[in-house]
Amino acid sequence: MDLTVLQLALSYVFVLILLVIFKSRGIRREKEILIATTRMTVQLTAMGFILMYVFKNPSWWLTLILVFVMISAAIFNSIKRVKTVMSKQLKLIVGFSLVLGALTSAIFFIVGILGVRPWFNPQYMIPISGMIVGNSMTGISLGANKLCSDMQDKRPIVENSLMLGATPARAVRDIINDAFDSAILPTMSNMLTMGIVSLPGMMTGQILSGVYPITAIKYQIGIMLAILGSTGLCVILFVTLGYKTFFTKDGQLIR
Amino acid sequence: MFEIKNLKFMHILDIEHLIIDQQVTCITGSSGSGKTTLLRMLNRMNVPDEGSIFYNGANIAKTDVVRLRRSVVMLGQTPILYSGNVRENLQIGLEFSQKPLASEEALLESLTRVQLDKGLDESCGTLSGGEKQRLCLARIMLMNADTYLLDEPSSSLDKETEHFIIENLAAFANERQKQLIMVTHSESIAAAYHDSLIYLENGQIGSEPQ
């Protein structure tokens, strides 16, 4: 069943309800909710038209451009979400880890596991890459936040470990493990409640558009595992390369 | 043995020539005179802007930094404990420097040396400042390094314990032929235990005030 424009317009009633709540409670968030709603509508509509075009005219370079636009936006967003100041090198490592980790996972899942041919088939490549990149982005920004704040807060401990002859890698081992853990944990807790508390968006979308639920679920399980793997890969790349930017080549902590 | 030549670091240190070759060397001087910075230079926690430091004849800038720090272990001014109990906190220095872990006996002996009456399985959560400092001292003494850099190793201790601990440290250095280089504010400690005394004044080697 397709949605009519009127039906879609009626959905904005939810935003109105929220606006009334904000107004009556004196919470000054009206501007933000309007901006968020407008951006979501415009971005998704634009994406809809772009996808229609790309599906009609599939080409490898157009698909790759779209994937790289998504990855670039994800890199920009991950960096923006980190509350402490990041060095230029660390920002580059965010980008490198996202590109390598998410792209490897997406291609392995789409081409290696799903066996999609041609490999760039935009109907698969774009939405699946989007989900993988988006979730990896959240993971990396969580990991980066934890790594940067711990490197600041636990500086005396790291320094003490160096004074006792620890290698930089050993001196930050717990910090790295904590950063990795905090990045991967939300994905795992999400998996714990999936199917009970929530029906994931992709699966819901597929079911609504008429796909047989078992097929939708099989895709959902596959994509969740790909997300888990990609987040893990991106974050481990980021933390194991990223910690080095806090040290000089001589093993001193950078001020 | 350390030899320092034409060392300059920001506006903090300016040392033309200095040899540190005695068993127990005390570094004294007023606050901000560069004592801690000098100590940190010796195991490359800080790097000089100019000049060189030689350790047993080798330029430390050309030595593997982790190897140097395993031979020249440093105890910072603030005692740092890691999560875990007394035993884990004692062993962690050996683990960091990839040396074999100490036996139960050696662990207990190290606690006696610093007069710390705690069980190995006790938690470190309730230790006082002075007890933490003694635990950290016991930890580095277990590490069997060649040289020990100690930054105010007795700052959190009362006078009586302070003398007991430092006397013990000096005896330990003597017994095992280790070198101790110790920054201290305490004139009585410096006077009682030094074989050699370095007085720093505005980052330079000064003559001790009378």
Boltz contact constraints between the chains, C-beta under 6 A:
constraints:
  - contact:
      token1: [A, 156]
      token2: [B, 80]
      max_distance: 6.0
  - contact:
      token1: [A, 157]
      token2: [B, 80]
      max_distance: 6.0
  - contact:
      token1: [A, 160]
      token2: [B, 76]
      max_distance: 6.0
  - contact:
      token1: [A, 160]
      token2: [B, 80]
      max_distance: 6.0
  - contact:
      token1: [A, 161]
      token2: [B, 96]
      max_distance: 6.0
  - contact:
      token1: [A, 163]
      token2: [B, 74]
      max_distance: 6.0
  - contact:
      token1: [A, 164]
      token2: [B, 93]
      max_distance: 6.0
  - contact:
      token1: [A, 164]
      token2: [B, 96]
      max_distance: 6.0
  - contact:
      token1: [A, 165]
      token2: [B, 69]
      max_distance: 6.0
  - contact:
      token1: [A, 165]
      token2: [B, 70]
      max_distance: 6.0
  - contact:
      token1: [A, 165]
      token2: [B, 96]
      max_distance: 6.0
  - contact:
      token1: [A, 165]
      token2: [B, 97]
      max_distance: 6.0
  - contact:
      token1: [A, 166]
      token2: [B, 96]
      max_distance: 6.0
  - contact:
      token1: [A, 167]
      token2: [B, 66]
      max_distance: 6.0
  - contact:
      token1: [A, 250]
      token2: [B, 65]
      max_distance: 6.0
  - contact:
      token1: [A, 251]
      token2: [B, 65]
      max_distance: 6.0
